[in-house]
Amino acid sequence: MMSEKNTVVFALSSNIELADEICGHLNINRGKIDVRHFADGEILIEPLESVRGKHVYIIQSTCAPVSETYMEVLIAIDACHRASADEITIVMPYYGYARQDRKARARQPISSKLMANLLTTAGADRVVTIDLHAPQIQGFFDIPTDDLTAVAMIGQYYRAKDFADEIVVVSPDHGGATRARKLSDTIPNSTIAIIDKRRTKPNVAEAMNLIGDVNGKIAIVIDDMVDTAGSLMGGIDMLYEKGAKEVYAACTHGILSGPAVERIANSQIKELLITNTIPLREEAKHVEKIKQISVGYMLAKAIEAIQDHTPVSTLFDLFND
């Protein structure tokens, strides 16, 4: 049982509902913290209770507005550090700037590494996140980093559907093949396929070819995030053209920027499954094709494991049923 004597869980602006769910599973009250934005954009964050000698958990996905949510985290870390917190763990279900993890062209920044540096320099002792865009981003940190995954949870969801037809798990690109294999391993008798696509510029991709067979099968496209949903829609159309019976899609992070919700609502997709690492946009709540599952229990168990100094890896067994 976690004790509020040595632990406090704060939520900043982006994940308050998720933080309340996590605190409910931990049977503790969410810590009181004041998050203020001044008229000129300056941010002031002030814990409204003592953190002296405590292990502080700050829950915040760095989703839109990405730079503001990052600044909230950095300022909250500084506030807790100066208030003599014993340890500060950042629970960042969605790690913003993760797509800028390499120099794809000359003179491009590696902003994902910059964000890791900022969190470490501000005083974070540990970062907990879910389904990083590239697993090697963990190497950008010089502090312990737990990259959890929602794949086991997504697999449990699809097993419960008990599909009668054969299932093929589809990766939308070569980089996601490992993720597709992991999901396929959780769904009995499923195979995998890979969409060979070329990305011409950010948020724009054209589907090229399909490696694998989807004819007469139920296809489940798995990705780490869906942003504008343009490349997802192109992939879904291709799968139907290749003979797929039904096409489902799942991702951990439903960014759903710009025309994404409208595209999904008007598409041939049977269902898009996302988690609540990013709060669902208001218009998306009314789209029947978009289903949401919660990572709250998994994150609560991760916090328990960190607090009790037990292995975080064992919590994935929770979704094997």
ABEGO torsion letter per residue (X at the ends): XBBAAABBBBBBAAAAAAAAAAAAAAGBBBBBBBBBBBAAGBBBBBBABBABGBBBBBBBBBBOBAAAAAAAAAAAAAAAAAAGBABBBBBBABBBGAABABBABBGBBBAAAAAAAAAAAAGBABBBBBGBABAAAAAABABBBBBBBAAAAAAAAAAAAGBABBBBBBBABAAAAAAAAAAAAABBGBBBBBBBBBBABBGBBBBABBBEBABGBBBBBBBABBBAGAAAAAAAAAAAAAGBABBBBBBABBAGBEAAAAAAAABABABBBBBAABBBBAAAAABAABBBBBAAAAAAAAAAAAAAGBBAAAAAAAAAX
